[in-house]
């Protein structure tokens, strides 16, 4: 249940969240509610139809704190500008994981964290191995199927 999972993250009013591989916005909209009008949610997807759906729903429901990004890798966001990155359900789809994780590392604030989840398509051990191999993030905490990673210092691209 995306709404419940997002609530567990402890998002705060005014934070900036990147929903990477946002799809139809299952996590985008709950996150936008939690960060409020003073916060921002960047909803990124490579599918134009997904981006259109999010833009339509945001308009219909009066969300003014969601920005969409059509891309399959580069976020276009400034360095260290995001508090929390949601990487839910997309890691198994990404062929070249290291360049993606380098980009996410670049945009994440030093105090921020990357949140992902394990499932039948990608087990916890596999995610931990990927993170260890890139040496960019370290496991901060686990909440059920959610793994939150903080930035390792001095490991920039």
N, C-alpha and C positions, 0 to 999 in steps of 0.2 A: 504494500500500500504506500505509494509515493508520498502522500501527505504526512503519514506517520513517520516515515523514514526521514523526511526533511525536517520534521519537528525535532527529531533526536539530535540533529546537528548543532542545535543551539545558535542558529543564525540570529544576528542582532540587527536592530533598526540601523539603517545607514550603511550597511555593508555592501560590498560589490561581490557578486557571485557570477562565475562563468559556468553555464550548463553546457558542457562540451558534448556534442552529439545529442542534442535536446529532443530530437524526434518531434512528437506532437505536443510536447510541453508538459508531460506528466509531472516533472520535477520543477519546471520553470515557474509555473503559476503558484504552487505552494511556497517556493522560495521568494517570489516577488511579494507575496502577502507578508511574509516574515520580515523582510528587509525594509518594507514600507516605502513611502514616497521619497524619502531621503536616500534610499538605497537604489541599487541598480542590479538587474539580472541581464547578463549577456547570453542570449540563446543562440548557440552556434550549431549549424548542421550543414551537411554537404548537399542535402536534398532541397531544391527550391520549393517543392510542394509542402514540406514540413515547415519551412520558414513562413510561407504564405499562411498556413493554418494558424501559426502562433500569432502572426500580425493581425489576422482577422479576429481571433479570440480576444487578443489584448484590446483591440478597438471596441469590440462588442461589450466586453466586461469592464472597460474603463481603466485598464492598467496603463500607466504612463511611465513606469519604471523598467520596462523591458525593451532592450535593444536587440535586434536580430543580426546575425552575422552569417552570411553564406560563404562557407569555406570547407575544405577537406583537411586543413592542417593549420595554416597561419591564422591567428586570432585577430591580428591587426591592432591589438591593445597595447598600451604603453607598458614598459618594464615595471614590474612590481606594483601593479595597479589593482590586483584582485585579492580579496580576502579568502574566498573559498571557491574551489573548483569541484564541480560535480562531474565525475567521469563514470557514469552508470550505464552499463550494458554495451559500451562501445569498444572497450579494450580488446575483446576477442575479434572484432571486425578490422582492427587496425593492422595493416601488414607491417609497416615500418614504425615500430613502437618508440624507438629511441628518439628520432627527430620530434615526434609528438610530445614526448615527455620533456624534452629540452625546451620546447615552446611553452609548455605549461609551467615549467620551472621559471622561465623568463618572466612571465606575467604575474606569477604568484608573489605576494608580499612576503618578506622574511618571517612575519608572524602568522601568515596564513597557512592553510592546509588543503591538500588534495584528498577528496573523498571518493572512494570507489567501492564496489560491492562484488563479492564472489557469488557464483551460482554454478549450475550444472555445466554451463558452457566454458567457464573459467574458474578453476578451483583456487582456493586461498593460496595454496603452495605455489601455484604458477604465477599469481600476481606478485607474491613476495619475491620470487626468483627474478621476475622482470625488473622490479624496483631495485633489487640488489645489484643486478647486472649494470643498470644505468648509473647507479651510485648517486642519484640526484635527490632521492626522497628516503626518509626512514619512517617506519611504522610508529605512529604516535599513540593510537588507540584502536580498539576494535569494539564495535557496538552491534551485536548480532552479526548479520552478514555484511555490515559496513566496515570498511577499513579506512582509517584516516591517516594520511601521511604528511609529515612536515618536511620542509626543505632542509637539505643538508647544507650547511654554510660553506661558502667558497667553492661551490661546484658548478658555477655557471657555465654556459655554453662557450 
